[in-house]
Amino acid sequence: MQAAFLTGGRRCRGLAAAVLWPVALLVLPAAEAGASDARCTVLRIEWERDAPGRSQGLLWSIERDGLLRRSATGKPRLGTADQHDETTLPRAEFDRVAAALLAQGAPALAGVHDDEALADGGWARLALDCADGRRIEVWRREGAGPAALDRLQARVEAELARLAPRLP
């Protein structure tokens, strides 16, 4: 539910980044307190990132049933339009990506990693939806957090770069 607020419609994206980010700082750590173990059968993976001044926000969604979706959210004030691509992905490929992210420590990094001195800046979100109903979310702003988070983010980006040629 927190993600719905923070990734809402195009018109309120600026508002979400400026006003609702502090809410995430208060709500997400408590919501994710029980999500620190790696025993998660992943059903869906989301990777989202954006930054002020970037021409488009980016959202990747990979589902265990085989759907791979990439959405770039346009920003009218910068003259960019929404773009959406999707294709199918073999289940074994999804399972490989999910296992890699779990092995990289995503559950242990759940929560919000932020520099409280920053009021704005680039951010990224990784979400893993588990079969038992849990949602493991890792939020990061402007490179804050431990070195393990650098490795996790690099792994996510590498996996998505590897999958990107499958999209039309």
N, C-alpha and C positions, 0 to 999 in steps of 0.2 A: 504494500500500500504506500509506503514511503516513496518508492520509485515512481508511482503514478503522480504524486505531487511534484517531484523533482524533474520528471521528464514529460510533463504535461504538454498541452498544446503550444503551438509555435508562438502565439501571441503572449503567453505568460512565461515563456522560457527565461527572459531576462529577470522577471519578477521572481521566478523560482530560484534562479542562481543567487540573487541578491538577498531575498527575504527568507526563503525556505531552507537554504543551506544550514543556517544556525539551528533550525529545528532538527535537521538530520543529526547534527552533532549531539543533541540531547537525547533523541529517541533511539537511534540505531544501536548505540552500544548496549543499551538495556535489552533491546529486542534480539540482539545477536549473542547475548551472553551464553546461551546454551549451544551455540553452533560451533564449538571449538574442536569437535572431534571429526576425524576424517571418514567416519562410517556413514557415507551419503551415497545413495544410488542416484546419480544425477539424471534428471529428466530434461532439463533446459539450462542453457548457458547464455548469459547476456553480457556483452561488453559495450559500454557506452563511454564516450568522451566528448568534451567540448571545452572551449575557452573563449573568453572575450576577444573579439576581433577575428576569430576563425570564421571562414566563410560558410562552413556547415558543421553541424554537430553530427556525430556518427554513432549508430547503434547497430550492433551485430546480435543476431539471435540464432542459436543452434539448438534444435530440438531432437530428442532421442528418436522420435518417429521419422526423422530424415529431412526435416525442413531446415535449410540454411537461408537466412534472410539478412540483407544489409540495407539499412535505411540511412540516408544522409538527409538531415533536416535543414532545409534552406532558411536563410535569414533575409527577409524582405528588405530590411534597411541596407543590406549589403548586395542586394540584387541577385541572390541565389535561390534556386528552386529545390523542392524536395525531390529526392531520387530514391527509388526502391528497386532492389533486385532480389530474386530468390531462385533457388534451385533445390535439388534433393541431394542428400548425403547418405552414403551407406552407414548402417548402424555401427559397424565395426569402426568406422572412421570417427563417429561421434564418441564411442566408448574410449577410443585412444586419446582424443582431446580431453575428455572429462577426467580420465585417469591421470593424464599429465598435469592438469591443474590441481587435482587433489594431492598428487605427489609433490607438487611444488609448494604446498603448504597453504592453499587458499583458506581452508577452515580455521587455521590457527591465526590468520591475519584478518579475520572478520572484524568489522567495525569501521570507524572513521579515522583516517590519518590526515591530520590537518595542521597547519601552522596558524595558531590563533592570531598572530600578528597580521595575517593577510585577510583583507576584506573581500577580495575577488581574485580570480585567476583560473587557470586551467584545472580541470578535474576529470577523474575517470572513475568508473564504477564497474565492478565485476560482480555478477549475481549467479549463483548456482541454486536451482530449485531441486530439492531432494524429494525422493519418492515418499518419505515419511511426513511431508508437508513443510519441512523447514526450508527457509531461504537463507543462504549464506551470502552476505553482501560485504564487499570490501570497497570502501570509498577512499579516494585519495585526491588531495588537492596540491598542485604545484610541487610534486616530488616529495612530499612529507612522508615520514614513516621510516621503518627499518630497511636495511639492505635487502632483506628477504622479499620485501615488497617490490624493489627494483627487479629482482629476478623473476617474480611472479608476473609483473607487468611485461617484461621482455618476453616471457614464455607465451603469454596471451597474444601479444603482437606477432610473434613468430608463427604461432598456429594459424592466426587469421590471414597472415600473408601467404601461408602455404595453401589455405583454402580459397583465397580470393580468385584464382584463375578458374575455379569451377562455376563462378557466377557469369551470367550472360554479359 
